[in-house]
């Protein structure tokens, strides 16, 4: 089951409060402003800054 689109619309980056986009594999949420990827585990977004991974670009 994919992440609920309504949930995606209300989630924001915990660091900058910016918009998030779902990864192609639907296994994470990306904040392009902070260049961070927040993982999705067992269909639950892990919205902790300490758990985020830095991304390139």
Backbone atoms as SQL, in Angstrom:
CREATE TABLE atoms (id INTEGER PRIMARY KEY, chain TEXT, resi INTEGER, resn TEXT, atom TEXT, x REAL, y REAL, z REAL);
INSERT INTO atoms VALUES
  (1, 'A', 1, 'UNK', 'N', 0.849, -1.188, 0.000),
  (2, 'A', 1, 'UNK', 'CA', 0.000, 0.000, 0.000),
  (3, 'A', 1, 'UNK', 'C', 0.889, 1.244, 0.000),
  (4, 'A', 2, 'UNK', 'N', 0.595, 2.157, -0.872),
  (5, 'A', 2, 'UNK', 'CA', 1.384, 3.385, -0.998),
  (6, 'A', 2, 'UNK', 'C', 0.956, 4.407, 0.057),
  (7, 'A', 3, 'UNK', 'N', 1.794, 5.390, 0.215),
  (8, 'A', 3, 'UNK', 'CA', 1.502, 6.474, 1.144),
  (9, 'A', 3, 'UNK', 'C', 0.252, 7.218, 0.685),
  (10, 'A', 4, 'UNK', 'N', -0.645, 7.471, 1.596),
  (11, 'A', 4, 'UNK', 'CA', -1.887, 8.172, 1.299),
  (12, 'A', 4, 'UNK', 'C', -1.568, 9.568, 0.749),
  (13, 'A', 5, 'UNK', 'N', -2.137, 9.896, -0.389),
  (14, 'A', 5, 'UNK', 'CA', -1.864, 11.188, -1.043),
  (15, 'A', 5, 'UNK', 'C', -2.354, 12.364, -0.195),
  (16, 'A', 6, 'UNK', 'N', -3.440, 12.175, 0.557),
  (17, 'A', 6, 'UNK', 'CA', -3.913, 13.245, 1.442),
  (18, 'A', 6, 'UNK', 'C', -2.899, 13.525, 2.535),
  (19, 'A', 7, 'UNK', 'N', -2.278, 12.474, 3.056),
  (20, 'A', 7, 'UNK', 'CA', -1.240, 12.643, 4.076),
  (21, 'A', 7, 'UNK', 'C', -0.043, 13.374, 3.483),
  (22, 'A', 8, 'UNK', 'N', 0.344, 13.012, 2.290),
  (23, 'A', 8, 'UNK', 'CA', 1.475, 13.662, 1.631),
  (24, 'A', 8, 'UNK', 'C', 1.223, 15.166, 1.463),
  (25, 'A', 9, 'UNK', 'N', -0.011, 15.539, 1.203),
  (26, 'A', 9, 'UNK', 'CA', -0.348, 16.956, 1.012),
  (27, 'A', 9, 'UNK', 'C', -0.208, 17.781, 2.276),
  (28, 'A', 10, 'UNK', 'N', -0.344, 17.167, 3.454),
  (29, 'A', 10, 'UNK', 'CA', -0.253, 17.935, 4.695),
  (30, 'A', 10, 'UNK', 'C', 1.099, 17.836, 5.381),
  (31, 'A', 11, 'UNK', 'N', 1.935, 16.879, 4.971),
  (32, 'A', 11, 'UNK', 'CA', 3.263, 16.750, 5.577),
  (33, 'A', 11, 'UNK', 'C', 4.191, 17.860, 5.099),
  (34, 'A', 12, 'UNK', 'N', 5.069, 18.289, 5.986),
  (35, 'A', 12, 'UNK', 'CA', 6.066, 19.306, 5.648),
  (36, 'A', 12, 'UNK', 'C', 7.395, 18.884, 6.246),
  (37, 'A', 13, 'UNK', 'N', 8.463, 19.379, 5.677),
  (38, 'A', 13, 'UNK', 'CA', 9.802, 19.109, 6.184),
  (39, 'A', 13, 'UNK', 'C', 9.904, 19.643, 7.619),
  (40, 'A', 14, 'UNK', 'N', 10.339, 18.815, 8.556),
  (41, 'A', 14, 'UNK', 'CA', 10.452, 19.292, 9.932),
  (42, 'A', 14, 'UNK', 'C', 11.566, 20.320, 10.139),
  (43, 'A', 15, 'UNK', 'N', 12.485, 20.388, 9.197),
  (44, 'A', 15, 'UNK', 'CA', 13.602, 21.328, 9.330),
  (45, 'A', 15, 'UNK', 'C', 13.243, 22.719, 8.812),
  (46, 'A', 16, 'UNK', 'N', 12.685, 22.787, 7.594),
  (47, 'A', 16, 'UNK', 'CA', 12.411, 24.097, 6.975),
  (48, 'A', 16, 'UNK', 'C', 10.927, 24.372, 6.772),
  (49, 'A', 17, 'UNK', 'N', 10.097, 23.384, 7.043),
  (50, 'A', 17, 'UNK', 'CA', 8.636, 23.472, 6.856),
  (51, 'A', 17, 'UNK', 'C', 8.239, 23.558, 5.384),
  (52, 'A', 18, 'UNK', 'N', 9.152, 23.161, 4.500),
  (53, 'A', 18, 'UNK', 'CA', 8.884, 23.181, 3.068),
  (54, 'A', 18, 'UNK', 'C', 8.139, 21.947, 2.587),
  (55, 'A', 19, 'UNK', 'N', 7.812, 21.955, 1.302),
  (56, 'A', 19, 'UNK', 'CA', 7.089, 20.849, 0.684),
  (57, 'A', 19, 'UNK', 'C', 7.975, 19.624, 0.548),
  (58, 'A', 20, 'UNK', 'N', 7.333, 18.459, 0.545),
  (59, 'A', 20, 'UNK', 'CA', 8.014, 17.187, 0.367),
  (60, 'A', 20, 'UNK', 'C', 7.467, 16.502, -0.873),
  (61, 'A', 21, 'UNK', 'N', 8.331, 15.740, -1.547),
  (62, 'A', 21, 'UNK', 'CA', 7.887, 14.950, -2.684),
  (63, 'A', 21, 'UNK', 'C', 8.232, 13.491, -2.417),
  (64, 'A', 22, 'UNK', 'N', 7.391, 12.620, -2.908),
  (65, 'A', 22, 'UNK', 'CA', 7.575, 11.186, -2.749),
  (66, 'A', 22, 'UNK', 'C', 8.632, 10.698, -3.734),
  (67, 'A', 23, 'UNK', 'N', 9.518, 9.815, -3.286),
  (68, 'A', 23, 'UNK', 'CA', 10.520, 9.248, -4.186),
  (69, 'A', 23, 'UNK', 'C', 9.835, 8.348, -5.206),
  (70, 'A', 24, 'UNK', 'N', 10.512, 8.059, -6.305),
  (71, 'A', 24, 'UNK', 'CA', 9.940, 7.197, -7.340),
  (72, 'A', 24, 'UNK', 'C', 9.612, 5.818, -6.794),
  (73, 'A', 25, 'UNK', 'N', 10.472, 5.307, -5.912),
  (74, 'A', 25, 'UNK', 'CA', 10.254, 3.988, -5.328),
  (75, 'A', 25, 'UNK', 'C', 9.243, 4.021, -4.178),
  (76, 'A', 26, 'UNK', 'N', 8.755, 5.209, -3.836),
  (77, 'A', 26, 'UNK', 'CA', 7.808, 5.422, -2.750),
  (78, 'A', 26, 'UNK', 'C', 8.338, 4.894, -1.416),
  (79, 'A', 27, 'UNK', 'N', 9.660, 5.035, -1.224),
  (80, 'A', 27, 'UNK', 'CA', 10.277, 4.584, 0.028),
  (81, 'A', 27, 'UNK', 'C', 10.846, 5.742, 0.837),
  (82, 'A', 28, 'UNK', 'N', 10.529, 6.962, 0.415),
  (83, 'A', 28, 'UNK', 'CA', 11.019, 8.127, 1.143),
  (84, 'A', 28, 'UNK', 'C', 10.364, 9.406, 0.668),
  (85, 'A', 29, 'UNK', 'N', 10.565, 10.451, 1.459),
  (86, 'A', 29, 'UNK', 'CA', 10.067, 11.781, 1.131),
  (87, 'A', 29, 'UNK', 'C', 11.262, 12.710, 1.023),
  (88, 'A', 30, 'UNK', 'N', 11.297, 13.521, -0.024),
  (89, 'A', 30, 'UNK', 'CA', 12.438, 14.388, -0.279),
  (90, 'A', 30, 'UNK', 'C', 12.070, 15.843, -0.079),
  (91, 'A', 31, 'UNK', 'N', 12.932, 16.548, 0.652),
  (92, 'A', 31, 'UNK', 'CA', 12.853, 18.001, 0.758),
  (93, 'A', 31, 'UNK', 'C', 13.978, 18.537, -0.118),
  (94, 'A', 32, 'UNK', 'N', 13.609, 19.171, -1.219),
  (95, 'A', 32, 'UNK', 'CA', 14.616, 19.677, -2.146),
  (96, 'A', 32, 'UNK', 'C', 15.337, 20.903, -1.584),
  (97, 'A', 33, 'UNK', 'N', 14.669, 21.671, -0.745),
  (98, 'A', 33, 'UNK', 'CA', 15.292, 22.860, -0.154),
  (99, 'A', 33, 'UNK', 'C', 16.422, 22.474, 0.803),
  (100, 'A', 34, 'UNK', 'N', 16.193, 21.464, 1.618),
  (101, 'A', 34, 'UNK', 'CA', 17.203, 21.029, 2.607),
  (102, 'A', 34, 'UNK', 'C', 18.114, 19.938, 2.067),
  (103, 'A', 35, 'UNK', 'N', 17.735, 19.375, 0.909),
  (104, 'A', 35, 'UNK', 'CA', 18.467, 18.260, 0.316),
  (105, 'A', 35, 'UNK', 'C', 18.536, 17.074, 1.289),
  (106, 'A', 36, 'UNK', 'N', 17.348, 16.729, 1.836),
  (107, 'A', 36, 'UNK', 'CA', 17.224, 15.615, 2.763),
  (108, 'A', 36, 'UNK', 'C', 16.158, 14.643, 2.272),
  (109, 'A', 37, 'UNK', 'N', 16.375, 13.376, 2.589),
  (110, 'A', 37, 'UNK', 'CA', 15.408, 12.316, 2.282),
  (111, 'A', 37, 'UNK', 'C', 14.978, 11.691, 3.602),
  (112, 'A', 38, 'UNK', 'N', 13.671, 11.736, 3.869),
  (113, 'A', 38, 'UNK', 'CA', 13.107, 11.129, 5.067),
  (114, 'A', 38, 'UNK', 'C', 12.571, 9.752, 4.679),
  (115, 'A', 39, 'UNK', 'N', 12.993, 8.691, 5.366),
  (116, 'A', 39, 'UNK', 'CA', 12.566, 7.345, 4.977),
  (117, 'A', 39, 'UNK', 'C', 11.111, 7.065, 5.332),
  (118, 'A', 40, 'UNK', 'N', 10.536, 6.113, 4.611),
  (119, 'A', 40, 'UNK', 'CA', 9.209, 5.596, 4.938),
  (120, 'A', 40, 'UNK', 'C', 9.427, 4.141, 5.328),
  (121, 'A', 41, 'UNK', 'N', 9.053, 3.792, 6.549),
  (122, 'A', 41, 'UNK', 'CA', 9.218, 2.424, 7.052),
  (123, 'A', 41, 'UNK', 'C', 7.859, 1.871, 7.439),
  (124, 'A', 42, 'UNK', 'N', 7.518, 0.714, 6.907),
  (125, 'A', 42, 'UNK', 'CA', 6.225, 0.083, 7.183),
  (126, 'A', 42, 'UNK', 'C', 5.074, 1.056, 6.940),
  (127, 'A', 43, 'UNK', 'N', 5.167, 1.795, 5.827),
  (128, 'A', 43, 'UNK', 'CA', 4.152, 2.751, 5.377),
  (129, 'A', 43, 'UNK', 'C', 3.999, 3.961, 6.299),
  (130, 'A', 44, 'UNK', 'N', 4.987, 4.192, 7.165),
  (131, 'A', 44, 'UNK', 'CA', 4.955, 5.324, 8.089),
  (132, 'A', 44, 'UNK', 'C', 6.151, 6.233, 7.809),
  (133, 'A', 45, 'UNK', 'N', 5.924, 7.503, 7.461),
  (134, 'A', 45, 'UNK', 'CA', 7.033, 8.425, 7.249),
  (135, 'A', 45, 'UNK', 'C', 7.764, 8.700, 8.569),
  (136, 'A', 46, 'UNK', 'N', 9.077, 8.582, 8.529),
  (137, 'A', 46, 'UNK', 'CA', 9.899, 8.866, 9.704),
  (138, 'A', 46, 'UNK', 'C', 10.376, 10.312, 9.565),
  (139, 'A', 47, 'UNK', 'N', 9.691, 11.213, 10.249),
  (140, 'A', 47, 'UNK', 'CA', 9.915, 12.646, 10.073),
  (141, 'A', 47, 'UNK', 'C', 10.830, 13.220, 11.149),
  (142, 'A', 48, 'UNK', 'N', 11.930, 12.539, 11.394),
  (143, 'A', 48, 'UNK', 'CA', 12.928, 12.990, 12.362),
  (144, 'A', 48, 'UNK', 'C', 14.153, 13.479, 11.603),
  (145, 'A', 49, 'UNK', 'N', 14.610, 14.664, 11.917),
  (146, 'A', 49, 'UNK', 'CA', 15.771, 15.228, 11.226),
  (147, 'A', 49, 'UNK', 'C', 16.986, 14.320, 11.376),
  (148, 'A', 50, 'UNK', 'N', 17.152, 13.725, 12.555),
  (149, 'A', 50, 'UNK', 'CA', 18.290, 12.829, 12.789),
  (150, 'A', 50, 'UNK', 'C', 18.237, 11.558, 11.949),
  (151, 'A', 51, 'UNK', 'N', 17.066, 11.173, 11.487),
  (152, 'A', 51, 'UNK', 'CA', 16.897, 9.973, 10.672),
  (153, 'A', 51, 'UNK', 'C', 17.011, 10.272, 9.173),
  (154, 'A', 52, 'UNK', 'N', 17.000, 11.531, 8.796),
  (155, 'A', 52, 'UNK', 'CA', 17.045, 11.911, 7.383),
  (156, 'A', 52, 'UNK', 'C', 18.426, 11.648, 6.789),
  (157, 'A', 53, 'UNK', 'N', 18.429, 11.394, 5.492),
  (158, 'A', 53, 'UNK', 'CA', 19.672, 11.150, 4.766),
  (159, 'A', 53, 'UNK', 'C', 19.907, 12.309, 3.809),
  (160, 'A', 54, 'UNK', 'N', 21.143, 12.751, 3.729),
  (161, 'A', 54, 'UNK', 'CA', 21.502, 13.805, 2.778),
  (162, 'A', 54, 'UNK', 'C', 21.440, 13.256, 1.354),
  (163, 'A', 55, 'UNK', 'N', 20.960, 14.075, 0.430),
  (164, 'A', 55, 'UNK', 'CA', 20.924, 13.674, -0.982),
  (165, 'A', 55, 'UNK', 'C', 21.729, 14.663, -1.800),
  (166, 'A', 56, 'UNK', 'N', 22.131, 14.221, -2.986),
  (167, 'A', 56, 'UNK', 'CA', 22.892, 15.090, -3.890),
  (168, 'A', 56, 'UNK', 'C', 21.929, 15.899, -4.740),
  (169, 'A', 57, 'UNK', 'N', 22.399, 17.050, -5.170),
  (170, 'A', 57, 'UNK', 'CA', 21.655, 17.838, -6.132),
  (171, 'A', 57, 'UNK', 'C', 20.729, 18.765, -5.513);
